[in-house]
Amino acid sequence: MPIDKLDFENGKLHSKVEEEIISFLNERRERAYTSQEIMGGIHYHTEFSTPEITKMSTFAIADFTTLLYDLVKKGKVEMKIVRGRMYFRARGNGVTRCPKCGLEIIEPKKTWKMAGRPSKKGTRLQMLIGLFECPKHGTFRVVLDKQKISTRVKTDLQTRQKKKRVKRKKSIKKKKKTKKRKPKSDAWSLL
């Protein structure tokens, strides 16, 4: 059933299938699953009995996999390739405790990514940080995930340091040239 452009633009970005995937993975946090296993777990069955239905099922599988990738991008699901297959699981350990009272809090109010400065090798540490709220003690932050990322772009600091080294080398060469002195004329040699 088609919808209007206005309805589409005002629509929610999540669906019932997303909620089912997240609840399926949250209930089974101790394991990771392939996309086919998740589809079977939430009763999102496909059929391959006739060529026409096979085509429709193939598109449904592609849409489902795209939905899983979107959940990975949003930070709600983790993905890793193990032995050539993609596995998905719920992000984090699921339960965060208040540092003051130890109360279990499941869902963060807000999450964001933050990257540190690059090391000499060009790698950065990117962290996923979550803001949680305890009803008794207020808000607190927790690092949910850490990941090393490589950067190929030179930072301003590295560029400045390289320019300084080049200038030093040039000044050393100039000093070597100026150190050569002409021999003094000897008054006795003129006689």
C-alpha positions as CSV (number, residue, x, y, z in Angstrom):
1,M,0.0,0.0,0.0
2,P,1.7,3.2,-1.1
3,I,2.0,6.3,1.2
4,D,2.3,10.0,0.5
5,K,5.6,11.9,0.4
6,L,4.7,13.8,3.5
7,D,3.9,10.5,5.4
8,F,7.2,9.1,4.2
9,E,9.3,12.1,5.4
10,N,7.5,12.2,8.8
11,G,7.8,8.4,9.3
12,K,9.9,6.8,12.0
13,L,13.4,5.6,11.2
14,H,12.9,2.2,12.9
15,S,10.5,-0.6,12.3
16,K,8.9,-3.5,14.0
17,V,11.5,-5.8,12.5
18,E,14.3,-3.8,14.0
19,E,12.7,-4.1,17.4
20,E,12.3,-7.9,16.9
21,I,16.0,-8.2,15.9
22,I,17.2,-6.3,18.9
23,S,15.1,-8.1,21.4
24,F,16.1,-11.5,19.9
25,L,19.8,-10.6,20.2
26,N,19.3,-9.1,23.7
27,E,17.7,-12.2,25.0
28,R,20.6,-14.3,23.7
29,R,23.6,-12.1,24.5
30,E,26.0,-14.9,25.2
31,R,26.1,-16.0,21.5
32,A,26.4,-14.4,18.0
33,Y,24.2,-15.4,15.1
34,T,24.2,-15.3,11.3
35,S,21.6,-13.3,9.4
36,Q,19.8,-16.5,8.4
37,E,19.7,-17.7,12.1
38,I,18.3,-14.3,13.1
39,M,15.7,-14.5,10.4
40,G,14.6,-17.9,11.6
41,G,14.6,-16.8,15.2
42,I,12.2,-13.9,14.6
43,H,10.0,-16.0,12.2
44,Y,10.9,-14.0,9.1
45,H,10.8,-17.0,6.8
46,T,11.7,-17.1,3.2
47,E,10.7,-19.7,0.7
48,F,12.5,-21.1,-2.4
49,S,9.8,-23.5,-3.8
50,T,9.3,-21.7,-7.2
51,P,11.5,-19.4,-9.2
52,E,9.1,-16.4,-8.7
53,I,9.0,-16.8,-4.9
54,T,12.8,-17.4,-4.9
55,K,13.3,-14.0,-6.5
56,M,11.0,-12.3,-3.9
57,S,12.7,-14.1,-1.1
58,T,16.2,-13.1,-2.4
59,F,15.1,-9.4,-2.2
60,A,13.7,-10.0,1.3
61,I,17.0,-11.4,2.4
62,A,18.9,-8.5,0.9
63,D,16.6,-6.0,2.7
64,F,17.0,-7.9,6.0
65,T,20.8,-7.8,5.7
66,T,20.7,-4.1,4.9
67,L,18.6,-3.6,8.0
68,L,21.2,-5.5,10.1
69,Y,24.0,-3.2,8.6
70,D,22.0,-0.1,9.6
71,L,21.7,-1.5,13.1
72,V,25.5,-1.9,13.1
73,K,26.0,1.7,12.0
74,K,23.6,2.9,14.7
75,G,25.7,1.1,17.3
76,K,22.9,-1.2,18.5
77,V,24.4,-4.4,17.0
78,E,28.0,-5.7,16.6
79,M,29.2,-7.5,13.5
80,K,32.3,-9.7,13.1
81,I,33.5,-12.1,10.4
82,V,34.4,-15.4,11.9
83,R,35.7,-18.2,9.6
84,G,34.3,-16.4,6.5
85,R,30.8,-15.8,7.8
86,M,29.2,-12.7,9.3
87,Y,27.9,-13.0,12.8
88,F,25.8,-10.4,14.7
89,R,25.2,-9.9,18.4
90,A,23.8,-7.3,20.7
91,R,26.3,-4.6,21.5
92,G,28.1,-4.5,24.8
93,N,27.4,-6.5,27.8
94,G,23.9,-5.2,28.1
95,V,23.8,-4.0,31.7
96,T,25.6,-1.0,33.0
97,R,25.7,-0.3,36.7
98,C,25.6,3.0,38.5
99,P,29.1,3.6,39.9
100,K,27.7,4.9,43.2
101,C,24.8,2.6,44.0
102,G,25.3,-0.4,41.6
103,L,21.7,-0.1,40.1
104,E,21.5,-1.9,36.8
105,I,20.6,0.4,33.9
106,I,20.0,-1.2,30.5
107,E,19.5,1.5,27.9
108,P,21.7,4.6,27.5
109,K,20.0,8.0,27.0
110,K,22.5,9.0,24.4
111,T,25.5,7.5,22.6
112,W,28.3,9.2,20.6
113,K,31.6,8.4,19.0
114,M,34.8,10.1,20.0
115,A,38.3,9.7,18.5
116,G,41.6,10.6,20.1
117,R,44.7,12.1,18.6
118,P,46.7,9.9,16.3
119,S,49.8,8.1,17.5
120,K,53.2,8.3,15.8
121,K,52.2,5.2,13.8
122,G,49.0,7.0,12.6
123,T,46.5,4.9,14.5
124,R,43.7,6.5,16.6
125,L,41.5,5.1,19.3
126,Q,37.8,5.6,18.6
127,M,35.5,5.1,21.5
128,L,31.7,4.7,21.7
129,I,30.5,6.5,24.8
130,G,27.1,6.1,26.4
131,L,25.3,8.5,28.7
132,F,23.3,6.7,31.3
133,E,20.9,8.1,34.0
134,C,20.5,6.7,37.5
135,P,17.3,7.8,39.2
136,K,19.1,8.4,42.5
137,H,22.5,9.8,41.4
138,G,21.9,11.4,38.1
139,T,23.8,10.9,34.8
140,F,27.2,9.3,34.2
141,R,29.2,8.2,31.2
142,V,30.5,4.8,30.3
143,V,32.8,3.7,27.4
144,L,30.8,1.0,25.6
145,D,33.3,0.1,22.9
146,K,36.9,0.9,21.9
147,Q,38.3,0.4,18.4
148,K,41.6,1.2,16.7
149,I,41.3,3.1,13.4
150,S,44.1,4.1,11.1
151,T,44.6,7.5,9.7
152,R,46.6,8.2,6.6
153,V,46.2,12.0,6.6
154,K,49.1,13.8,8.2
155,T,48.2,16.0,11.1
156,D,49.2,19.7,11.2
157,L,51.6,18.9,14.0
158,Q,53.4,16.3,11.9
159,T,53.6,18.7,8.9
160,R,55.1,21.5,11.1
161,Q,57.6,19.1,12.6
162,K,58.7,18.0,9.1
163,K,59.1,21.6,8.0
164,K,61.3,22.3,11.1
165,R,63.5,19.4,10.3
166,V,64.0,20.6,6.7
167,K,64.8,24.1,7.9
168,R,67.4,22.8,10.4
169,K,69.1,20.7,7.7
170,K,69.3,23.8,5.4
171,S,70.7,26.0,8.2
172,I,73.4,23.4,9.0
173,K,74.5,23.3,5.4
174,K,74.7,27.1,5.3
175,K,76.9,27.1,8.5
176,K,79.2,24.5,7.0
177,K,79.7,26.7,3.9
178,T,80.4,29.9,5.9
179,K,82.9,28.2,8.2
180,K,85.5,28.0,5.3
181,R,87.8,31.0,5.8
182,K,90.3,32.5,3.5
183,P,93.9,32.2,4.6
184,K,95.3,35.4,6.1
185,S,98.0,37.0,4.2
186,D,101.4,36.7,5.9
187,A,103.4,39.9,6.0
188,W,106.7,38.0,6.0
189,S,105.9,36.2,2.8
190,L,105.7,39.5,1.0
191,L,109.4,40.3,1.6
